[in-house]
Amino acid sequence: MIAALPRSVWIPAAAAFAAVTLGTLSLILVWEWWRGRRREQQVSEQLQALASDPTRDADDLGLLRTGPAEAPWLMALAGRVPQLGDIQLLLQQGAVEWSVQTYLIVTAGFAFGLGITVFLLSASWAFAIAAVIGGGFLPYFYARYKRSQRLSAFEELLPDTTDLIGRALRAGHPLNAGLKMAADEGSEPVAGELRRIYEEQRFGLPMDESLMALADRIDLIDVRILVTAIMIQREVGGNLAEILDNLAQVMRARFTIRRQVKVYTAQGRMTGYLVGSLPIIMGFLLQFLNPGYETVLFTDSLGKLLLGFGAGLQIVGFLWIRKIVNIEI
């Protein structure tokens, strides 16, 4: 359908999109370079101050930090806009190597790039505003996709890792050593999270705080059950190895039921994919068989309105079907 538009329209639109994309990437690279240099200078100054006065506490100098350093203005803004804190947690859960500043730059770049491209193609402010909103959500959807992939991998590996910790406890090792063994012999992303807990224990962080932080980072029911079981066992005592074995069996049973539900709802998911893709496929097919037949949808004001209305209904239908087939176990 782009081929039906004259070159004087789509070539400037493609050039504008490429310019905005390259400009956004350049801005991100410059920002990350400046951020790394600033952090290196701060650490160097703090180490020099600590070397000149060894009696000072390293925590007072800011050498110890619990998360990625953010700009002061962003921290102040996060106090007024709680959603920025949710974005930072989302990036951590998805293991996306972005700071919140980088995320905001990428969001602004996609929103502006798609907005100006669609405006040059359609000459419609309504389509341009819709493209700005859609482009602004693209980085968010990417972070959610990465988080979903990481949580799925974590959930699949967690039963075996729980069994491994239980065997280490039966062999006479303490819980910290069991976590270290599971981190060394396990696979990512579970190994990385267990290694983080072990390192936090080495630096003196209480076990309860480390486990609660794990439950916040990994938003899974199985992880919350595991953390709760370990914390209760530390309070009242009991055979932790046997508890972990029972938990591993429950996790495997839930995972099996979830796979069965996924098989039973496969037809509904395919219906959603078909509903979302069929209009696009038919549009390209009609354009190939009869060039120019659909041009009125992109040139007439009523055609633009109907095209936007139809696209909105398609999105609503796809999300509705996805909500129906997404069954929580």
Beta strands, then each sheet from edge to edge (+ up, - down):
end
